[in-house]
Amino acid sequence: MPPSLMPANSALPAKCIRTHLTANKQALPVTTSLPSSRRRTLKRSHAVARSDARGANADDLKFYTHTLCPYAQRVTLTLLEKGVDFETVEVDLSNKPRWYYEINSLGLVPALSWNGHVTVESLDICKYIDTEFAGPALVPEDSEGQRRVEEIFSSCDHVASRGLRFLAGRDRYWGIGEPSLDTPTAQADFQASLVQLSEQIDLHGGPYLAGSSVTLADLVLLPFMERFDMCIREFRDDFDLRREGGCEDITPIGNWLELMEKRPAAKEAAADPAKLLAAFKRYRSLDFFDYVSMTKSTL
């Protein structure tokens, strides 16, 4: 989530402990374990490869998330692709517990706590995980590969922001703001960003965004493309995100999306499309759910 808002490698099984906390729970420091009477856990075996984190385990690493947030989904994908053990804490954003502001003063997700250090901002968290934990490298070690991934990050940002404007009728500030009134221009901008990304995939040889292996660029964009694809399938009959972006061939994007959706980490991290669609129909937002309780145990 943005600071401006206030109020390839398939991996083998990483362990996750899922904990749901609501505002009615007593506030606890991030480094304190929850008493058994205040903790519901579900051990889950992820269909991704396990790597031992550098000194971390499920009690050390806590991931604060929201089940429908695409920014948090980026982090989930990264943790799963790396094969890191972690504990998931679902935060009810419609009724935020006061203790959560001690973890992220803005009250936003995602946030990651490990060894007394808290990291916020989805892309920063993803980079931190890739740097600090063992497992498949999600950013190339060579300077050229790093430059390529950073370049694609910029393209991903363009696709995400333009897609949100076009499909959710909002500006890029995460669902907050006045509806966009210039739909033809918004659609043209989104189409142009898709064409540019498609050309980059071809340039780097595919099938992933930066070449032959999955990188953070793929994980950063996937949650938004899944949401855009859902909306287009449901509400548009003149636009095919997987084959033709309304006017030009964007088959490389369709091939990439289908490839990513087959990855075990993507299957595990995916939000429930029915719940996403219900939230979109009600709130006209694909990425910001600060005003609605959407934790998995309550929907």
NUVEX-233633 format. One line per field, with one value per residue (C-alpha): x, y, z; residue number from 1; residue in one letter. Coordinates in nm, 3 decimals. Layout:
BEGIN
px: c(X,...)
py: c(Y,...)
pz: c(Z,...)
seq: c(NUM,...)
type: c(A,...)
***
This chain:
BEGIN
px: c(0.000,0.121,0.270,0.053,-0.266,-0.347,-0.682,1.155,1.148,0.869,0.967,0.866,0.645,0.686,0.490,0.249,0.053,-0.256,-0.392,-0.700,-0.703,-0.982,-1.004,-1.166,-0.843,-0.605,-0.318,0.010,0.362,0.485,0.751,0.510,0.347,-0.030,-0.167,-0.326,-0.669,-0.645,-0.502,-0.657,-0.401,-0.421,-0.106,-0.098,0.142,0.212,0.274,0.600,0.960,1.097,1.420,1.548,1.547,1.862,1.774,1.402,1.112,0.735,0.763,1.012,0.854,0.506,0.328,0.039,-0.206,-0.558,-0.710,-0.814,-0.524,-0.313,-0.015,-0.020,-0.060,0.272,0.438,0.258,0.382,0.738,0.738,0.599,0.836,1.129,0.999,1.015,0.827,0.604,0.307,0.018,-0.180,-0.497,-0.585,-0.946,-0.901,-1.259,-1.206,-0.833,-0.696,-0.512,-0.203,-0.154,-0.063,0.244,0.351,0.253,0.167,-0.051,-0.257,-0.206,-0.104,0.120,0.379,0.648,0.807,1.126,1.387,1.238,1.251,0.932,0.924,0.629,0.549,0.494,0.783,1.027,0.910,0.949,1.303,1.386,1.266,1.466,1.779,1.757,1.630,1.771,1.589,1.560,1.691,1.408,1.633,1.930,2.273,2.427,2.392,2.225,1.961,1.898,1.861,1.615,1.399,1.398,1.293,1.005,0.902,0.833,0.624,0.433,0.353,0.218,0.002,-0.134,-0.212,-0.371,-0.569,-0.709,-0.809,-0.975,-1.153,-1.224,-1.289,-1.047,-0.715,-0.403,-0.438,-0.559,-0.933,-0.953,-1.048,-1.294,-1.416,-1.247,-1.478,-1.260,-1.313,-1.197,-0.869,-0.831,-0.887,-0.638,-0.376,-0.428,-0.403,-0.081,0.072,-0.021,0.133,0.453,0.471,0.399,0.686,0.917,0.829,0.919,1.237,1.360,1.263,0.989,0.804,0.833,0.850,1.228,1.321,1.332,1.295,1.038,1.147,1.001,0.864,0.626,0.516,0.460,0.231,0.036,-0.214,-0.326,-0.349,-0.565,-0.802,-0.808,-0.875,-1.164,-1.326,-1.279,-1.433,-1.727,-1.803,-1.640,-1.715,-1.478,-1.155,-0.954,-0.665,-0.521,-0.515,-0.605,-0.597,-0.892,-0.692,-0.351,-0.214,-0.092,-0.065,0.265,0.075,-0.193,0.070,0.250,-0.069,-0.160,0.192,0.193,-0.147,-0.012,0.264,0.196,0.268,0.018,-0.252,-0.190,-0.177,-0.473,-0.765,-1.110,-1.243,-1.605,-1.519,-1.312,-1.599,-1.851,-1.625,-1.575,-1.947,-2.016,-1.724,-1.595,-1.243,-0.993,-0.716,-0.829,-1.066,-1.009,-1.379,-1.496,-1.423,-1.298,-1.097,-1.131,-1.304,-1.580,-1.671)
py: c(0.000,0.355,0.569,0.865,0.701,0.782,0.691,-2.075,-2.223,-2.409,-2.446,-2.779,-2.739,-2.435,-2.422,-2.144,-2.090,-1.881,-1.668,-1.446,-1.146,-0.892,-0.560,-0.737,-0.921,-0.771,-0.579,-0.766,-0.657,-0.793,-0.998,-1.163,-1.499,-1.512,-1.704,-2.031,-1.910,-1.618,-1.798,-2.007,-2.167,-2.379,-2.550,-2.564,-2.739,-2.519,-2.692,-2.510,-2.599,-2.556,-2.373,-2.296,-1.924,-1.782,-1.831,-1.773,-2.001,-1.972,-1.819,-1.558,-1.432,-1.280,-1.162,-0.919,-0.937,-0.900,-1.177,-0.958,-0.714,-0.746,-0.579,-0.837,-1.111,-1.001,-1.083,-1.416,-1.516,-1.418,-1.612,-1.920,-1.905,-1.873,-2.161,-1.964,-2.072,-1.794,-1.710,-1.526,-1.275,-1.160,-0.803,-0.688,-0.356,-0.248,-0.264,-0.233,-0.346,-0.067,-0.279,-0.299,0.069,-0.020,-0.242,-0.009,0.344,0.388,0.082,-0.065,-0.408,-0.575,-0.568,-0.820,-0.865,-1.066,-1.054,-0.734,-0.554,-0.446,-0.384,-0.221,-0.144,-0.451,-0.412,-0.333,-0.642,-0.864,-0.738,-0.783,-1.145,-1.222,-1.069,-1.204,-1.559,-1.864,-2.013,-1.952,-1.608,-1.388,-1.109,-1.198,-1.157,-0.995,-0.621,-0.658,-0.891,-0.653,-0.361,-0.562,-0.647,-0.286,-0.173,-0.419,-0.299,0.038,-0.125,-0.325,-0.005,0.151,-0.153,-0.168,0.203,0.229,-0.088,0.042,0.369,0.193,-0.093,0.052,0.406,0.549,0.725,0.538,0.622,0.280,0.321,0.660,0.960,1.081,0.844,0.880,1.039,0.982,0.610,0.600,0.764,0.536,0.231,0.354,0.416,0.068,-0.090,0.098,-0.024,-0.383,-0.354,-0.218,-0.503,-0.759,-0.620,-0.646,-1.012,-1.078,-0.873,-1.074,-1.406,-1.504,-1.692,-1.486,-1.107,-1.090,-1.406,-1.778,-1.772,-1.629,-1.308,-1.057,-0.870,-1.159,-1.179,-0.804,-0.787,-1.114,-1.009,-0.711,-0.902,-1.165,-0.894,-0.718,-1.047,-1.118,-0.779,-0.793,-1.140,-1.029,-0.684,-0.638,-0.805,-0.591,-0.672,-0.991,-0.953,-1.289,-1.252,-0.911,-0.597,-0.440,-0.356,-0.521,-0.869,-0.919,-1.297,-1.297,-1.157,-1.423,-1.696,-1.547,-1.525,-1.886,-1.998,-1.806,-1.939,-2.294,-2.230,-2.392,-2.067,-1.878,-2.136,-2.116,-1.736,-1.659,-1.470,-1.623,-1.483,-1.494,-1.282,-1.044,-1.002,-0.946,-0.681,-0.512,-0.500,-0.349,-0.110,-0.053,-0.124,-0.389,-0.310,-0.120,-0.264,-0.039,-0.005,-0.364,-0.676,-0.934,-1.185,-1.544,-1.656,-1.396,-1.426)
pz: c(0.000,-0.066,0.211,0.105,0.238,0.601,0.849,-1.252,-0.999,-0.833,-0.476,-0.229,0.081,0.303,0.624,0.707,1.028,0.961,1.244,1.225,1.459,1.490,1.670,1.964,2.038,2.289,2.136,2.150,2.060,1.731,1.904,2.148,2.076,2.108,2.409,2.301,2.411,2.167,1.873,1.601,1.378,1.070,0.953,0.577,0.343,0.045,-0.285,-0.329,-0.257,0.091,0.160,0.507,0.575,0.726,1.092,1.044,1.126,1.155,1.503,1.386,1.066,1.075,0.764,0.816,0.530,0.396,0.191,-0.105,-0.116,-0.435,-0.267,0.010,-0.251,-0.400,-0.070,-0.036,-0.380,-0.293,0.034,-0.138,-0.433,-0.192,0.020,0.346,0.659,0.788,1.005,0.844,1.049,0.875,0.968,0.952,0.773,0.836,1.211,1.262,1.597,1.774,1.825,1.448,1.431,1.636,1.347,1.063,1.173,0.863,0.949,0.603,0.478,0.391,0.666,0.751,1.093,1.143,1.418,1.558,1.223,1.044,0.669,0.489,0.124,-0.090,-0.333,-0.052,0.136,-0.171,-0.231,0.137,0.134,-0.178,-0.026,0.328,0.280,0.110,-0.185,-0.558,-0.654,-0.779,-0.905,-1.128,-0.974,-1.281,-1.334,-1.673,-1.531,-1.242,-1.481,-1.688,-1.387,-1.265,-1.611,-1.607,-1.260,-1.424,-1.698,-1.436,-1.249,-1.569,-1.643,-1.287,-1.255,-1.599,-1.548,-1.221,-1.385,-1.678,-1.500,-1.157,-1.280,-1.027,-1.027,-0.924,-0.556,-0.453,-0.495,-0.328,-0.537,-0.795,-1.067,-1.402,-1.659,-1.965,-2.024,-2.390,-2.295,-1.993,-2.215,-2.474,-2.204,-2.061,-2.406,-2.477,-2.151,-2.240,-2.585,-2.435,-2.184,-2.456,-2.661,-2.360,-2.314,-2.677,-2.646,-2.347,-2.505,-2.259,-2.141,-1.821,-1.814,-1.782,-1.971,-1.909,-1.528,-1.292,-1.118,-0.875,-1.176,-1.247,-0.884,-0.858,-1.160,-1.136,-0.864,-1.070,-1.397,-1.231,-1.112,-1.448,-1.625,-1.388,-1.453,-1.828,-1.849,-1.638,-1.777,-2.119,-2.451,-2.657,-2.479,-2.432,-2.192,-2.288,-2.663,-2.798,-2.588,-2.764,-3.075,-3.094,-3.045,-2.688,-2.701,-2.505,-2.206,-2.234,-2.254,-1.955,-1.748,-1.822,-1.734,-1.406,-1.302,-1.325,-1.073,-0.734,-0.550,-0.765,-0.700,-0.326,-0.311,-0.539,-0.390,-0.420,-0.751,-0.633,-0.329,-0.539,-0.782,-0.504,-0.348,-0.684,-0.760,-0.420,-0.376,-0.729,-0.612,-0.714,-0.471,-0.164,0.095,0.393,0.458,0.444,0.643,0.397,0.600,0.487,0.805,0.777,0.408)
seq: c(1,2,3,4,5,6,7,8,9,10,11,12,13,14,15,16,17,18,19,20,21,22,23,24,25,26,27,28,29,30,31,32,33,34,35,36,37,38,39,40,41,42,43,44,45,46,47,48,49,50,51,52,53,54,55,56,57,58,59,60,61,62,63,64,65,66,67,68,69,70,71,72,73,74,75,76,77,78,79,80,81,82,83,84,85,86,87,88,89,90,91,92,93,94,95,96,97,98,99,100,101,102,103,104,105,106,107,108,109,110,111,112,113,114,115,116,117,118,119,120,121,122,123,124,125,126,127,128,129,130,131,132,133,134,135,136,137,138,139,140,141,142,143,144,145,146,147,148,149,150,151,152,153,154,155,156,157,158,159,160,161,162,163,164,165,166,167,168,169,170,171,172,173,174,175,176,177,178,179,180,181,182,183,184,185,186,187,188,189,190,191,192,193,194,195,196,197,198,199,200,201,202,203,204,205,206,207,208,209,210,211,212,213,214,215,216,217,218,219,220,221,222,223,224,225,226,227,228,229,230,231,232,233,234,235,236,237,238,239,240,241,242,243,244,245,246,247,248,249,250,251,252,253,254,255,256,257,258,259,260,261,262,263,264,265,266,267,268,269,270,271,272,273,274,275,276,277,278,279,280,281,282,283,284,285,286,287,288,289,290,291,292,293,294,295,296,297,298,299)
type: c(M,P,P,S,L,M,P,A,N,S,A,L,P,A,K,C,I,R,T,H,L,T,A,N,K,Q,A,L,P,V,T,T,S,L,P,S,S,R,R,R,T,L,K,R,S,H,A,V,A,R,S,D,A,R,G,A,N,A,D,D,L,K,F,Y,T,H,T,L,C,P,Y,A,Q,R,V,T,L,T,L,L,E,K,G,V,D,F,E,T,V,E,V,D,L,S,N,K,P,R,W,Y,Y,E,I,N,S,L,G,L,V,P,A,L,S,W,N,G,H,V,T,V,E,S,L,D,I,C,K,Y,I,D,T,E,F,A,G,P,A,L,V,P,E,D,S,E,G,Q,R,R,V,E,E,I,F,S,S,C,D,H,V,A,S,R,G,L,R,F,L,A,G,R,D,R,Y,W,G,I,G,E,P,S,L,D,T,P,T,A,Q,A,D,F,Q,A,S,L,V,Q,L,S,E,Q,I,D,L,H,G,G,P,Y,L,A,G,S,S,V,T,L,A,D,L,V,L,L,P,F,M,E,R,F,D,M,C,I,R,E,F,R,D,D,F,D,L,R,R,E,G,G,C,E,D,I,T,P,I,G,N,W,L,E,L,M,E,K,R,P,A,A,K,E,A,A,A,D,P,A,K,L,L,A,A,F,K,R,Y,R,S,L,D,F,F,D,Y,V,S,M,T,K,S,T,L)
***
